[in-house]
Structures are given as structure tokens and as C-alpha cells.
């Protein structure tokens, strides 16, 4: 959710890559990363971040089970659309 190139493209597009990578190297796992984000981000950015995590996970499953390669722009769009539903 952080280290793969697709995730990096998403975080770069959202202007969060530097923060995500910085925190990722300071923590010992994904759960701790999420807790640090709760402490660091404003509510609107935190919501956006959580939805992108979900959409990245969904894209990973699509690649694994359906052999679909979802572009980073689509991952972000799905996160935003799902959040506003």
C-alpha cells in the first residue's frame, strides 16, 4: 500500500507521497502507519487517505484474481467516488 509503484503514483498524484514515505520508514507496520496518519492529517486528508488505501487494496485484488491492471488515476477516482456516495 506504500512501496509499490502504483501506490507511489497515487500518493504523488494526491501530493502525499513524501509524508506517506516518511511515516512509513518511522513505523513498524501498516497499523502503526494508519495511527500516525490519524495524529498527523486533517480530517479531510485522512478520509481521502483511508479511501485510497481501500482502493489500492481493491486494485490489488483485481490484479490478483481478475488479472486487471487498474491505473493509478482510476484508483484515485474510485476512492473519491466511493467516498462521496
Secondary structure as the mmCIF struct_conf table of DSSP 4:
data_model
#
loop_
_struct_conf.conf_type_id
_struct_conf.id
_struct_conf.beg_label_comp_id
_struct_conf.beg_label_asym_id
_struct_conf.beg_label_seq_id
_struct_conf.end_label_comp_id
_struct_conf.end_label_asym_id
_struct_conf.end_label_seq_id
BEND BEND1 UNK A 3 UNK A 4
HELX_RH_AL_P HELX_RH_AL_P1 UNK A 5 UNK A 13
TURN_TY1_P TURN_TY1_P1 UNK A 14 UNK A 15
HELX_RH_AL_P HELX_RH_AL_P2 UNK A 17 UNK A 26
BEND BEND2 UNK A 27 UNK A 29
HELX_RH_AL_P HELX_RH_AL_P3 UNK A 30 UNK A 40
BEND BEND3 UNK A 41 UNK A 41
HELX_RH_AL_P HELX_RH_AL_P4 UNK A 43 UNK A 66
HELX_RH_AL_P HELX_RH_AL_P5 UNK A 72 UNK A 84
#
